[in-house]
Amino acid sequence: MHCATLSLESCKQACIGGQLEAGSSLDEEGRQTRPADILVQNWEFGKPAALDFTVTSPLNPTTLNGASVTAGSAASAAEARKHVTNDAKCNRLGWACIPLAVETYGCWGDEAIKCLDRLAARIATRTARPKSSAVSALYGRLSIVLAWYLVFGARDVLEQSGKDLHKKIEVQLDGVPHKLLGLEGIVVLNINSWSAGCTMWSDTIKDGLGPSRMDDQLLEVVGLYSSIHIGKIQVSLSEALRLGQAKEIKIIVHESIPLQVDGEPWQQGPSTITITHHGQAHMLKKVSHE
């Protein structure tokens, strides 16, 4: 399901009239254009609004530098591009232009957050439910769609930068080199969850590798073959390649590659990266007496 289709369903929940792909016409160069994925009636002060979705990857070479400094900068840049493209046409039609930009790692642009918050508030009013519940449900459904955008956003990065990864980096686990032949990416895990909650490490004890634990002071390292491999992992049709567990992971970078930590990307030049266990803290856990 596309983000626009899902949002149109949400508009119906809020009793707001909506129309998909409104305002289509040919531009001066004969190309088909439309300023609205969804045209929403009576959005504000009786004025229709053109909601136009756009998904952008902060790992794209054109946005990577900004994204490494400011969170959400790729989404902000995408919003600005939509305004440049659509503002004039929306003004002629008497519509408000509202770009709904989101990054593949789930960071929404400011205008999108305001719009979705307003839509959730209307849903809450119409369905007599708490606003927080409506907000959670709306973003939850959109996040499922975005999981697939993440796959295709990752495709550009892996295909452009992951090719011949074994020639670009070396990986050592507790001093032991590991072969990366055929892989286009690696992931270092301190919890068994990645990319919107995917389980990356099988609990099966095999080849001397045990289950993933948060208290064993070990990090897990897995390999990815391609963007399609990521997609299969997302829907539980495949598993990541388990490379090993270690207390110290050393990554020797021979040429510039894109990296990301917890969704924050940057371009890493030649260097040596050492990852080790830092510390632990005692946590409280609610215990059920049922």
SULSUL-V338004 format. One record per backbone hydrogen bond with DSSP energy under -0.5 kcal/mol. NH is the residue of the N-H (numbers start at 1). CO is the residue of the C=O. E is the energy in kcal/mol with one decimal. If there is no record, write none. Layout:
# SULSUL-V338004
nh->[NH/NH]
co->[CO/CO]
e->[E/E]
This chain:
# SULSUL-V338004
nh->[6/7/8/9/10/11/12/13/14/15/16/19/21/22/25/27/30/33/36/37/38/39/40/40/41/41/43/43/44/47/49/50/51/51/52/52/53/54/56/58/60/63/64/67/68/69/70/73/76/77/78/79/80/81/82/83/84/85/86/87/90/91/92/93/94/94/95/96/98/98/100/101/102/103/104/106/108/109/113/114/115/116/117/118/119/120/121/122/123/124/125/126/127/128/129/134/135/136/137/138/139/140/141/142/143/144/145/146/147/148/148/149/150/151/152/153/154/155/156/157/158/159/160/161/162/162/163/165/165/167/168/168/169/170/171/172/173/174/174/176/177/178/183/184/185/187/189/189/193/194/198/200/202/206/206/209/219/220/221/222/223/224/230/231/232/233/234/235/236/237/238/241/242/243/243/244/246/249/250/251/251/252/252/253/253/254/254/255/257/259/261/264/265/266/268/268/269/271/273/274/275/277/288]
co->[2/3/4/5/6/7/8/9/10/12/11/39/37/36/33/31/27/25/22/51/51/19/38/49/17/39/40/47/47/44/40/96/38/49/50/98/51/100/102/56/57/60/60/63/64/66/66/70/72/73/74/75/76/77/78/79/80/81/82/83/86/87/88/89/90/91/90/48/50/96/52/99/54/107/56/103/106/101/109/110/111/112/113/114/115/116/117/118/119/120/121/122/123/124/124/130/131/132/133/134/135/136/137/138/139/140/141/142/143/144/145/145/146/147/148/149/150/151/152/153/154/155/156/157/157/158/158/162/183/164/164/165/165/252/178/250/176/172/248/173/175/171/180/224/224/222/187/220/191/198/194/198/200/204/209/206/246/189/244/187/241/185/226/227/228/229/230/231/233/232/232/223/240/221/241/221/219/275/172/249/273/170/250/251/271/168/252/168/268/266/264/261/263/259/257/266/267/253/251/272/249/247/286]
e->[-2.3/-2.4/-2.2/-1.8/-1.6/-2.2/-1.9/-1.7/-1.7/-1.4/-3.0/-1.4/-2.5/-0.5/-2.4/-2.6/-2.0/-3.4/-1.1/-1.9/-2.2/-3.0/-0.7/-2.9/-2.3/-0.5/-0.5/-1.5/-1.4/-1.9/-2.5/-3.5/-3.1/-0.8/-0.6/-1.8/-0.5/-2.0/-2.2/-0.5/-1.6/-1.9/-1.7/-2.5/-1.8/-1.1/-2.8/-1.7/-2.1/-2.3/-1.9/-2.2/-2.1/-2.0/-2.0/-2.0/-2.0/-2.0/-2.8/-2.2/-2.5/-2.6/-1.8/-1.6/-0.8/-0.6/-2.9/-2.4/-2.5/-0.6/-2.8/-0.8/-2.0/-2.8/-1.7/-2.6/-0.6/-3.0/-2.2/-2.0/-2.2/-3.0/-2.2/-1.9/-2.4/-2.7/-2.0/-1.8/-2.2/-2.6/-1.9/-2.5/-2.2/-0.8/-1.7/-1.8/-2.8/-2.3/-2.3/-2.3/-2.5/-2.1/-2.1/-2.0/-2.2/-1.1/-1.2/-2.4/-1.3/-0.6/-1.1/-1.1/-2.4/-1.1/-1.9/-2.7/-2.4/-1.1/-0.9/-1.0/-3.1/-3.0/-2.0/-2.9/-0.7/-1.8/-0.5/-1.3/-0.7/-1.7/-0.8/-1.0/-2.1/-2.0/-0.6/-2.8/-2.7/-0.6/-3.2/-1.7/-0.6/-2.4/-2.4/-3.0/-1.3/-2.5/-0.5/-3.2/-2.1/-1.4/-2.6/-0.6/-0.5/-0.8/-1.5/-2.2/-2.8/-2.0/-2.3/-2.5/-2.6/-3.0/-1.5/-2.0/-2.2/-2.1/-2.2/-1.2/-1.5/-3.3/-0.9/-2.0/-0.6/-2.5/-0.7/-1.4/-2.0/-2.8/-2.7/-0.5/-3.2/-2.6/-0.6/-0.7/-3.2/-3.5/-0.6/-0.9/-2.3/-2.7/-2.1/-1.9/-0.7/-2.4/-3.1/-0.6/-0.5/-1.4/-3.1/-0.5/-3.2/-0.9/-0.5]
